[in-house]
């Protein structure tokens, strides 16, 4: 049952569980675009992404962004919606962005 006393099926419960874990992980891993461009030297200056490949809008200095090992960058809102509605893979290169161990860790 949910907080309103409604009965929830297992699929809905699992979906809520996964969405909560995604939100927690994103909160911990989000950086501002200006910090990403100035602090992450592993990304060459000319290779830095300037546009979100989900919404196709350019990043602004104070935008909250998310990236993982593949270094593809996305607006927080865009990637959160993607991860909840599609799968846990990068929409650009299909690399796993949130693995099962992380999902379990952030589900607690």
N, C-alpha and C positions, 0 to 999 in steps of 0.2 A: 504494500500500500504506500501511496505517496503521503505527503504532509496534509493533504485534504481528505484523506481516507479513501481515495480512489484506488482500485486495484490496478496494478501495472503488470503487464506481461513480461516475460523474461527478456525478450528482444528489446523492449523499451527500456527496461532496467539496465541492460548491458550498454545500450546506446548512451544513456545518462551517465553511466559509470565511465565510459570512454571519453565523453565530452568533458567531464570534470577533470580527468587526468590531463587532457590536452590543454585545458585552460590553465591548470597549475604549472605545467611545463613551460608554456609560453610566457607566463608571468615571470618565471625565473630566468628565461633565456633571452628576453627582449632587450635590445639596445636602441639608442637613438641613432638615426642615420649619421648625424655629424660625428658621433663617437666611432661608428663603424668605419667611416672614411678616414678618420685621423689615427685610430689606434690599431687597426688590424693590418699590420705590415705584410702579412702573408698574401694579401691580395694586391697585385700590382696596381698602381694608380690608374693606368690606362685600361685596366680590366674591370674596374669597379662598375657595378651595375648602377645605372641612374634611373631606371624605370622598372616598376613592378611588373613582372610578366603575367600576373593574374588580371590586374585592373588596367594595366598599360599607362598608369599615371607616373609622372616623374616624382622622385622622392624629394621631400623638403627637409631642411636641416633638422627639425625637431620631430620628424615622423618616427614612430616606433616601428622597428623592423626586426625580422627574425631570419636567421640563417643557420645552417648546420654544416656538416663536413663537406658537402658539395659546394658550399659558398654561394649558392643561389639565394638571392635576397628577395624578401617579400614584405609588404605592409603587414603588420600584426593582424589587422582585421581580415585581410584577404586570405592569409595562410590559415588562420583559425577556421574560417568558413570552409576553405578547401579541405582541411584535415578532418573536419566533422562530417562533411557531405560526401567526400570521395573516399580516399584512403590515406594512409600515413606516409605516402611517398611524395617526393619533390615533384611538383607539377611540370617542371622543366626537364629534368633528367631522369626522373623515376627512381632515384636513390631513396632508400628508406630514411625518413626523417625522424620517426619515433619508433624505436624497436619495442618488442614485447616486454623486455626487462624494464625499460623506461616507463612504459604504460603501467606495468605492475607497481613500480616504485611510486609514481605520481597518483595512483589510484587509492593510496592509503590515506 
